[in-house]
Amino acid sequence: MGPGFPQRSVLKVFLMIFCPSLVSPLHFHMTEREQKCFIEEIPADTVVIGGYWTRLYDEPKDEYLPATQHLNISVAARAPDDQLILSHTKGSKGKFNFTSVSSGEHKICLQPNLSQPLSAGLIVVVYMDIQSGQRTINYTEVHERDRLTVLQLRVRQLADQVQQIQKELIYQKSREEDFRATNRHIYMWIYWWPILRFVFVVAFLMPITAG
């Protein structure tokens, strides 16, 4: 995932905007040694679960083939401060999960690793789902494990949804505050720039006129 992988593409996927649950289905092609990264805006303390499976595409023949046993996929996730919070390599099909520590843009990167080079004309096709928030909870398992009634289970679902919405509202509020702070700085610069420019011109011209 580091140096030595010149090809890199970054796709921005903005999710979780006032949504208590979400699924982000993705489908993309990758060449050998290529890395693709997806940026998601995630509130703090939110569970993110992803799954992927792959196959090969033969461009000359325009047909899809099963993935080979030589194909592995490396997955890495980084927090908004660029801290690595997930890194593992699995086969052509796998799952991953992490919990966000802070709010902001999280980067999830995938990269194929092949023990043997692909034949000419073959590229890797990746299908991936990313779930986060309340949707990551398996309520069937919760129902069986905690022996809840239908009403109790529904109350649990609603409570989880409210909690997730609160997290997202807090995150959106922090973004709005950052936006307002940026606007204030811009307006201050617009206000003071003509004055500073005038002072600079006067300070520059005074020695000339005096001479």
Order of alpha helices (4+ residues) and beta strands (2+ residues): beta-beta-beta-beta-beta-beta-beta-beta-beta-beta-alpha-alpha
